[in-house]
Amino acid sequence: MNAVTASLIRMKAILVKEFRQLSRDKITFGMVVMIPLIQLLLFGFAINTDVRNIPVAIVDQSQSQYGRVITEAVKATQVVTVVARYATPKEGERAITAGTVRGVLVLPRDLDQRLAQHRKAGQWLVDGSDTMVSSALLQLQNMPVDHLVSDYKAQQSSVMTPTFEVALYFNPERRTAVNIVPGLLGVILTMTMILFTSAAIVRERERGNLELLITTPVHSIELMLAKIAPYIVIGLIQVVIILGLGHYIFAVPINGPVSQILWGTLLFIAASLTLGLVISTIARTQLQAMQMTVFILLPSILLSGFMFPYEGMPVPAQWIAEILPATHFMRMIRGIVLRGADVAVLWKDALWLLGFTLFGLLLASWRFKKTLD
């Protein structure tokens, strides 16, 4: 037997051992199959840059037949979905600030006169903080509706081309950095917070410290809280770095009060840390914890609205997105930083993050206690 043959035999033995070890590692083996399968199907259907069904509101002060015709024409484009009607533009502005709608179509009282004089038929109030959504709404600026309105006019000879004025709120220059920087805060916090705590219990197990914890009077919930406390400070430091540099380098406006940014960020940091703890109680090795973190991170980036508009995703993908803490934080941080909203206005997302944190802590404590048993 020559040296080459002997080397191949030794390599074969190691190769067989690696495959057997991989087959025994159920979590890793499952990740090898499920990560590409699930994410291919999920992102293949979910990611869509052709924005449709944007939630908007109508303020029809004309209360005329022309106003109803124009409203139906806007709805027929399928670019928008009318989810509310308000009496005044001020109510529409408040709805945009709260994130209830992305745009408001205002049809003034003198709509009939405007159409007769070939003037602007109305005005779109648009949330410009999301550049992709605002671009889709801007397509409706010169939407032709003359053929629809002409059916209701006695004079068929005049040619009308009613268009709309557009007021872009919060990002009139449509700069991408204004939308990206607050969203990037959610991505970085998701990555670091989950990654730090996903290996917390696993590290104790691998170092042999888990047996020592069994003999101490520390309760499971106390251990969970003590594990996440240091990383809250780290998360707040990252917030200062990202928003501070984003404001001074990229001129990202910070329209909301610092106290509201702090409360919203603390809720998200707590939710992300408890998610990491849950992963840490499931994984048996730090490699498995890393794999699970990646499994959570990719949907958090692609389905949360950071890169692609939430409204453009199919309904099943939106259901999955609603489970992720990053989706709720994207709405909160952009609402607070860019639109000047507060946590009370965004109470649904805040309440969900708080509930997720409490549930995650209880689940992680229960699983850790089960592990000790």
N, C-alpha and C positions, 0 to 999 in steps of 0.2 A: 504494500500500500504506500503510494507516494505521498508527499506532503500536501499536495493539492486535494487529493481525495480525503485525507484525514481532516483537512480544514473544512471541507464541505460537509462532512459527517458531523463535526462539532457544531457548525452553523445550523444544520438541520435540527439537531437536538434542541438548541436554543430557540429556534423558530417554532418548533412544536410546543415547547414549554410556554412561549409567549401567547400562542393561540389558545392553549388550554386555560391559561391564567385569565385571558380576556373573556373567554366563554363563561368562566365562573363569576366574573364581575358583572352582575346583572345590570347595574345602573349604567356603567360605561358602555356595555354592549347595546343596551337600549338607546342610549344617546347617539351611538354611531348610526343606528337605523332611523330613529325618530327625528333627530334634528334636521337632516336634509329633507325627509319626507314631509313632515308637518310644515316646515317653513317654506318649502317650495310651493305646496298647495295654498298655504295661507297668504303668502306675499304675492303669488302669481295672480290670485283673484282680488286681493285687497288693495294693492298699490295701483293707483289710477290718478294720473295727472290731469285728466279731463274732468274738471270739477263740475258736478251737477248737484241739484237739490240743495242749494245754499239757502239756509233759513233767512227770510226777510219779512218785513212788515210793510203794511200799506197805511198811509195817512191820506185818505181821500176827502179833502175839504170841499171839493166841488159838489159831491153827492149827485153827480150828473150821470147821464147815460154814457157820455164819452169816457168818464172816469172808470166806469165798470168795464167798458170795452177795452180800454188800455190795460186795466188790471188783468183781464182774461188773456190778453195778448202776451203780457209779461209771463204769466203762469204757463202759457203754452210753449214757451221756449225750453222748459224743463231745466234751465240753468238755475232757477230759484224755486223755492217752495214757500208760499205765503203761510206763515205760522201765526201771525197776529195782525190785528188792526188797531190803530191808535187814533185818538182824536186830534192830537197836536204833534208837531215835530219834536217838541221837548220830550214827550213820552218816548218817542222813537230813539232820541239820543240817549236817554237813560237805559233803554233796552240794549243799545249797542254797547254802552259802557259795561253793563252787566253780562254781556256775552250771550244774551238771549237770542239776538238776531245779528246777522252780519251786515245788513243793509236795510235802509228804509226808503221806499218810494213815496215822495210827497207830491200830491196832485193839488194845486192851489184852487182857491175859490173861483178865480177868473179863468178856469181851464178852457171854457168855450171861447172866450175872447182871445186867448192865446192861440188856439188852433186856427181861428179865423184870420189872425194877423201873422201866421206862420212864425210864431215865436216859440221859445222853449216851452214844452208842454208841462214840465215839472222838474223835480230835482231828486237825484239819488244821494242819500247820505250813506256813505260806505265806510266800514271798518277797514282802514288801510294798514292795520298792524300785520295782517297776513297778506303778503304780496300776491300769492296765487289766487286767493279768493277775490281780492280787489281787482285783479286782472280779469277774472271771469265776469264780475259785475260791470266792469268798464265796457265790456262788449255790448252791453245793453244801452250804452249811452246814445247811440245813433240807431236804435232799433226802429225800423220803418213800421209805422202803424197807420199810415195814411189810407191804405186800402180798407182797413177795418173801420176807421172813423167815417170815411166817405160814404159808406152804406147808410149812415144815419143823417147825412146832410142833404138838404134840398138842392144845393148847388153842386152838381157833379163836375162842373167844369174846372174848378180851382184845384190846383195840385198842392197837396200838403205834405210836408215831411217833418212832423213833430219829433223833436229830439229832447234829451234831458240834460240838464246841468248835473255835474258830479262834484260833491264835496268829500274829499278824502280826509277822514279823521285819523289822528295819532301818527300818521306816516305819509304826509302829503307828497313827499319826494319819492316814495315807494322804494326806499333803500332796503336791501335784503338784510343788512346787518341789524336793523331795528327789530326784525322778526326772529333772526337766528340767535342773537346773543341771549335773550331770556330763555329761549328753548334749549340752548346749549347748556344752560345751568341745570335744567332737568336731566339732560343726558349724562352730564358729568357726575352729578350727585347719584343718579341711578347706578352708574358704573362703579363708583368708588364705595358708596355706602353698602351696597349689596356684596361687593367683592370683599370688603374688609370683614364683614360679620358672617359671611357664608362659611368661612373657615374657622370661626371662633371656637365652636365646640369640637370640631374635627381636630383642630390643633391641640386642644387639651387631651383628646383621646390619643393622638399619635405621640405626644410627649409623655404619656403616662400619668398626667395630672388628674384624669377623670376619677381614678380610684381615690385620690386624696380628697376630692370634692365630696365623695360619698360619705366620708367620715366627719365632715364639717357640718355645723348647724345651718348652713346657708340654704334657704329655700330656692326652689326652681325659679320663681318669679323674681327673687332678689338677684339671682345670678344673671338672668336675662337683662334686667335693668342695668346692672353694673357693667355688663358687656357692651351695651350700646351707648352708655353715657359719654365715654371719651370721644367717640366718633361724631357726636353731635357738635362738639367744639370744632372738630376738623371740617365738618360740613359747613359750618358758619364761616370759617376762614375761606373756604372755597367760594362761598357766595360773595364775600367782600372782594375777592380777587377778580372774579368773573364780571360782576356788575360794575365794579370800580373801573377796571381797565376798559370794559365795554363802553362806559360812559365817557371816559377821557380820551380814548383812542378812536372809537368808532362813533362817538357822539350819539349814543343810544340814550334817549330821554328816560328819566326816571320820574314819572308823573305821580306815582303813588307814594304815600308816607312810608318811611323806613320801618316803622312799627308794624305795618301791615305786611310788608315784605318779610319781616322777621317771623311773624306768626305763621304765614303761609309756608315759609321754608321749613320751619320747625315741624310742622305737620307732615310734610313730605319726607324730611329726613327720618323722622320716627317711623313712618310707614315703610320706607326702604330698608331701614336697619332691622325691623322686625321680620321683613321678608327674607333678609339674609340669614337671620337666626333660624327661621323655619327650614331653610335650605341646609343650614349647618347641622340640624338635628336629623336630616334625612341622609345626607352624604356620609360615607364611611371614610373617605380619604379627601385630602385637599384637592386632588385632581378632579374627583367627582364634583366637589363644590364649585370648582372653576367651570366645569362643563355646564352645570345647572345655571350658573350665573350668566353664561353666554346665552343659554336657552331663554332666559328672561330678558336679557339686554337687547337682543335684536328686535323682538316685538315692541319693546319699549321705545326704541328709536323710530321704527317704521310705522307703527300703528297709533302712536300717541298724538300725531299731528305735528311733530317736529319737522319732518321733511315733506310729508304729503298731507293735504287737507283732510280732516276727519270726515267732512261731508262727502268727499269723493269715494269713500270706501263703501262696499256693500254692507248691508245690515248685519250679517253674521260677524263680519270683521269688526264692526262697531261694538258689538256685544263683547267680543274678546278685549277690545281696547278699553272698554269701561271697567274691566277687572283690574287693569294695570294702574298702579299709583301714578305713573308718569303721565298718563292721559289727563288726570284731574289736576296735576300740578302744572302742566302746560297751560291749561285754561287759567289757572289761578295766577301764575307768575306773569303771564302776558297781560292778563286783566289788570293786575295791580301795577306793574311797572309801566305798561304802555298806555292803558286806558284810565288809570287813576282810580280803579275800583278798590273796594276794601273787602275784607274777608266776610263781612256780614252780607254783602251783596252776592258773593260767590259761596254762599253757605252750603249749597248742595255738595260741591266738591270738597269743601273743608270738612263737612260732616262725614263724607265717605272716607277720607283719609284718616280721620280720627277713629272711625269704626274699624277700618282695616288694621290700624295699629293695635287696638285693643284685642281684636280677634287673633292677630298674629302673635302677640305676646302670650295669650292664653294657650294657643296651639303649640308654640315653641316650648312653653313651660310644661305642658302635658306630655309632649314627646320626649323631652329631656328626662322627666320623671320616669316615663316608661322605659327609657334606656337604662336608667340606673337600676330599675327593677330587673 
